[in-house]
Amino acid sequence: MRVVVGMSGGVDSSVAAALLQQQGHEVIGATLVLAAQSQAVAGADVPVSVEAARSARAVCDHLGLEWHEIERRALFADRVIAPFCDEYVRGRTPNPCVVCNRAVKFPVLIETARSLGADTIATGHYARILRGNASVVRANDRVVLRRGLDKAKDQSYALFGLDPAVLASVLMPLGELHKTEVQRLAASLGLPAHDRPASQDVCFVPDGDYAKLLCERTGSAPALGPIYDVHGNLLGEHKGIGLYTVGQRRGLGIGAREPLYVVEIDAAHNALIVGRDDDLMAGALVAHAPSWLSIDPPIAPFDALVKIRYNHAGTAAAVTPLDEEHVRVDFHEPVRAVTPGQACVFYGAGEGDRDLVLGGAWIERKAAS
């Protein structure tokens, strides 16, 4: 097939391209230019997109692949950065990677593939796309998403929002591999990206300075406000609710005899509510805007393994559809730090289905058990 591979310049997408080439496909590299921010590279500030494009092109030159640079900064700013900032200002903690995958990265790659006459696209994600025949899948010809074989690197959480029709057009050759195997392959193939470090930050905030980004986007400094404990006692003053997240302990600027954590962000009153670790525990949550992958939109409660953040191992729960736009999740055991704005992703509950992504939704609030 003629395949367009989304290449970030890192080791994973580089190996994905190399593997597809080895399988006999006609591979084309495509690097999306999305963020304009800079990061320190070899002692100098270099735009993230420039460094990624430079690395991706070097890999394509090494493999003898056609390469294209696709500029979509305005689209990315509109569909990812703006909602990201809006969420933080509202006292919520967004996950921009999930939004980017659905609203920018995969649609642009598919658009690029069509313009180049390609059959499909591919990425370096650690996840598996399969034809469904698991017990929870109602249609045997449904394309389903499963976790990557390497559980430590699995990226299925960030892909739950993709439309099944999009999944049908995607190859993910690293889904059956472990990261160590990918690194060995990169080194053995002499890929220029084999020793390139993985990015640990949000791509458009590589220095982690969220306050600066929010100031630039809103045109004003964050509004100071009160910090209360769970009993309503005033303890101090915060520096702007957009700079905090549920579960945060550091940077509160208040003294106490025991550790205190952000347990709630009250955007309506521009206030932080802090409490003990026990106050972070929740037995249930309500989420909105669900997306369904491996099952049809449910009309009755079902059991699932639910992840409430990217690095959460998952907790068994009952998921109940409240209406078309809301679901309630009742955990079998309490979970820590339910965070509005984050995604909760539903996996199969059966022994053979726990790798299967059923769907997901966006956390609205914790709920009484």
Secondary structure, DSSP 8 states (H G I E B T S, - for coil): -EEEEE--SSHHHHHHHHHHHHTT-EEEEEEEE----EEEETTEEEEHHHHHHHHHHHHHHHHT-EEEEEE-HHHHIIIIIHHHHHHHHTT----HHHHHIIIIIHHHHHHHHHHTT-SEEE---SEEEEE--STT-S-TT-EEEEE-SSTTT--GGGGTTS-HHHHTTEE-TTTTS-HHHHHHHHHHTT-TTTT-----S-TT-TT--HHHHHHHHHSS----EEEEETTS-EEEEES-GGG--TT--TT-----SS--EEEEEEGGGTEEEEE-GGGGEEEEEEEEEEEESSS---SS-EEEEEESSTT---EEEEEEEEETTEEEEEEEEEEE---TTSEEEEE--STTTTTBEEEEEEEEEEE--
